[in-house]
Amino acid sequence: MWNNDEVENISAVHPEAVNASNLLTSAMPIQKNMKRSKSRQSENSSPIKTRTLENSTCENKDAACELSIVDPIWQNIDPTPDIRALFTQFDEQFFEKRLTSVEVRWSPRMTLCAGMCVYEGRGGLCSVRLSEPLLKFRPRSDLVETLLHEMIHAYLFITENNRDRDGHGPNFRAHMNRINKIAKTNITVIT
């Protein structure tokens, strides 16, 4: 996904975003105090901005904490992520790889809602569509949370044959709450 130069540039600005040599777009451990010392800053010709997590919600301030998949730092690192790559990653992380047959794509004309999960009766085809006009220029967190919302619908369709497109019942809410807790997201339903 990233070439070595891109990873090197990103790690210089956001060292907490790199684990080994791979840039991750998922929750990952980062160190609490990312301030650079004055001596290290003077070594460089230009000061590098780093992120301080002193006001984090982590219980143990000395331990590493988890960076949410919707943390604002990802907006700077990867403002327009590949939705297929995110879909595959989230399928693996949250949905037991049960969504491998689900299509995900941008919808260039959809403007009434940010996302939609469409079920085709014949053959059981399931497709997640995301509104390009509504999400392309919104914060990355809106894209991630909309994608996860629609993936929950797809998961319930595949695992329970739940075809209720507007269904945000107890099973939907259970998965929503589970993912929100694990990923520190704010997936919601409009009632």
VEXDREN-2710 file (C-alpha; in Angstrom, 1 decimal):
% VEXDREN-2710
k/r/px/py/pz
1/MET/0.0/0.0/0.0
2/TRP/2.8/2.5/1.0
3/ASN/6.2/2.7/-0.6
4/ASN/9.3/3.1/1.6
5/ASP/9.6/6.8/1.0
6/GLU/6.0/7.4/2.0
7/VAL/6.4/5.3/5.2
8/GLU/9.6/7.2/6.0
9/ASN/8.0/10.6/5.6
10/ILE/5.0/9.6/7.6
11/SER/7.0/8.1/10.4
12/ALA/9.1/11.3/10.6
13/VAL/6.0/13.3/11.2
14/HIS/3.8/10.7/13.0
15/PRO/6.1/8.1/14.6
16/GLU/3.1/6.6/16.5
17/ALA/1.5/5.6/13.2
18/VAL/4.2/3.2/12.2
19/ASN/4.4/-0.3/13.6
20/ALA/7.6/-2.1/12.4
21/SER/7.8/-0.8/8.8
22/ASN/4.1/-1.1/8.0
23/LEU/1.7/1.8/8.2
24/LEU/-1.5/0.6/9.8
25/THR/-5.0/2.1/9.6
26/SER/-6.3/0.2/12.6
27/ALA/-6.1/0.5/16.4
28/MET/-2.5/0.2/17.4
29/PRO/-0.4/0.8/20.5
30/ILE/1.4/4.2/20.8
31/GLN/3.5/5.7/23.5
32/LYS/1.9/8.3/25.8
33/ASN/4.4/11.1/25.7
34/MET/5.4/11.8/22.2
35/LYS/7.0/15.3/22.8
36/ARG/10.4/15.7/21.2
37/SER/13.2/17.0/23.4
38/LYS/14.7/20.4/22.6
39/SER/18.1/18.8/21.8
40/ARG/16.5/16.5/19.2
41/GLN/14.6/19.4/17.6
42/SER/17.8/21.4/17.3
43/GLU/19.4/18.5/15.4
44/ASN/16.9/18.9/12.6
45/SER/16.8/21.9/10.3
46/SER/13.0/22.1/10.6
47/PRO/11.1/21.2/13.7
48/ILE/8.8/18.1/13.4
49/LYS/5.4/18.3/14.9
50/THR/4.5/15.3/17.0
51/ARG/1.4/14.3/18.9
52/THR/1.2/14.5/22.7
53/LEU/-1.3/12.2/24.4
54/GLU/-1.1/13.6/27.9
55/ASN/-4.9/14.2/27.9
56/SER/-5.7/10.7/26.8
57/THR/-8.4/8.6/28.4
58/CYS/-6.1/5.7/29.0
59/GLU/-6.1/4.6/32.6
60/ASN/-2.4/4.0/32.9
61/LYS/-0.6/7.2/31.7
62/ASP/2.8/5.4/31.5
63/ALA/1.5/2.5/29.4
64/ALA/0.9/2.4/25.7
65/CYS/-2.7/3.1/24.8
66/GLU/-4.8/2.3/21.7
67/LEU/-5.2/4.7/18.9
68/SER/-8.8/4.7/17.7
69/ILE/-9.4/4.0/14.0
70/VAL/-11.2/7.3/14.0
71/ASP/-8.5/9.3/15.8
72/PRO/-8.0/12.7/14.0
73/ILE/-4.4/11.8/13.4
74/TRP/-5.6/9.4/10.6
75/GLN/-7.1/12.4/8.8
76/ASN/-3.5/13.8/8.3
77/ILE/-1.9/10.4/7.5
78/ASP/-4.6/9.0/5.2
79/PRO/-7.3/11.5/4.4
80/THR/-8.8/9.6/1.5
81/PRO/-8.4/5.9/2.3
82/ASP/-9.1/3.1/-0.1
83/ILE/-12.6/1.9/0.9
84/ARG/-11.9/-1.6/-0.3
85/ALA/-8.8/-1.9/1.8
86/LEU/-10.7/-0.5/4.9
87/PHE/-13.6/-2.9/4.1
88/THR/-11.2/-5.9/4.0
89/GLN/-9.4/-4.8/7.2
90/PHE/-12.7/-4.3/9.1
91/ASP/-14.1/-7.6/7.8
92/GLU/-11.1/-9.3/9.3
93/GLN/-11.2/-7.3/12.6
94/PHE/-14.9/-7.2/13.4
95/PHE/-16.8/-9.6/11.2
96/GLU/-14.9/-12.9/11.2
97/LYS/-14.1/-12.6/7.5
98/ARG/-17.8/-13.3/6.7
99/LEU/-18.2/-10.4/4.3
100/THR/-15.7/-11.5/1.6
101/SER/-18.5/-11.9/-1.0
102/VAL/-19.9/-8.4/-0.3
103/GLU/-19.1/-5.7/-2.8
104/VAL/-18.2/-2.2/-1.6
105/ARG/-18.1/0.9/-3.9
106/TRP/-18.6/4.6/-4.1
107/SER/-21.9/5.8/-5.4
108/PRO/-21.4/9.1/-7.4
109/ARG/-25.0/10.1/-7.4
110/MET/-26.3/9.0/-4.0
111/THR/-27.0/12.2/-2.0
112/LEU/-29.9/11.4/0.3
113/CYS/-27.9/9.2/2.7
114/ALA/-24.2/8.6/3.4
115/GLY/-24.3/4.9/3.0
116/MET/-26.6/2.0/2.0
117/CYS/-26.5/-1.8/2.1
118/VAL/-28.3/-3.3/-0.8
119/TYR/-29.5/-6.9/-1.0
120/GLU/-30.3/-8.5/-4.3
121/GLY/-32.9/-11.2/-3.9
122/ARG/-31.6/-13.6/-6.5
123/GLY/-28.3/-15.1/-5.7
124/GLY/-28.0/-13.3/-2.3
125/LEU/-25.7/-10.6/-3.6
126/CYS/-25.0/-7.9/-1.0
127/SER/-23.5/-4.5/-1.8
128/VAL/-22.4/-1.7/0.4
129/ARG/-22.6/1.7/-1.3
130/LEU/-21.1/4.9/0.1
131/SER/-22.1/8.4/-1.1
132/GLU/-19.1/9.9/-2.8
133/PRO/-20.6/13.4/-2.8
134/LEU/-21.4/13.3/0.9
135/LEU/-18.3/11.5/2.2
136/LYS/-15.4/12.4/0.0
137/PHE/-14.9/15.8/1.6
138/ARG/-16.1/14.9/5.2
139/PRO/-13.7/13.9/8.0
140/ARG/-12.2/10.5/7.6
141/SER/-14.0/9.4/10.7
142/ASP/-17.4/9.9/9.0
143/LEU/-16.4/7.6/6.2
144/VAL/-15.1/4.9/8.7
145/GLU/-18.2/5.0/10.8
146/THR/-20.6/5.0/7.9
147/LEU/-18.7/2.0/6.3
148/LEU/-18.9/0.1/9.6
149/HIS/-22.6/0.9/10.0
150/GLU/-23.3/-0.5/6.6
151/MET/-21.0/-3.5/7.2
152/ILE/-23.2/-4.4/10.2
153/HIS/-26.2/-4.5/8.0
154/ALA/-24.3/-6.7/5.5
155/TYR/-23.2/-9.0/8.3
156/LEU/-26.7/-9.4/9.6
157/PHE/-28.0/-10.1/6.1
158/ILE/-25.4/-12.8/5.5
159/THR/-25.5/-14.5/9.0
160/GLU/-29.2/-14.1/9.8
161/ASN/-30.8/-13.4/6.4
162/ASN/-32.0/-10.1/7.9
163/ARG/-33.2/-8.1/4.9
164/ASP/-34.7/-5.2/6.9
165/ARG/-32.8/-2.4/5.3
166/ASP/-33.8/0.1/8.0
167/GLY/-33.5/-2.5/10.8
168/HIS/-31.6/-1.1/13.8
169/GLY/-32.9/-3.7/16.2
170/PRO/-31.2/-5.4/19.2
171/ASN/-28.8/-7.4/17.0
172/PHE/-27.7/-4.4/15.1
173/ARG/-27.2/-2.4/18.3
174/ALA/-25.3/-5.2/19.9
175/HIS/-22.8/-5.3/17.0
176/MET/-22.7/-1.5/16.9
177/ASN/-21.9/-1.3/20.7
178/ARG/-19.3/-4.1/20.4
179/ILE/-17.4/-2.3/17.6
180/ASN/-17.7/1.1/19.3
181/LYS/-16.2/-0.4/22.4
182/ILE/-13.4/-2.2/20.7
183/ALA/-12.5/0.4/18.1
184/LYS/-13.4/3.6/20.0
185/THR/-15.7/4.6/17.2
186/ASN/-19.1/6.4/17.4
187/ILE/-21.3/4.3/15.1
188/THR/-24.8/5.5/15.5
189/VAL/-28.4/5.0/14.3
190/ILE/-30.8/7.8/13.5
191/THR/-34.1/7.2/15.2
END
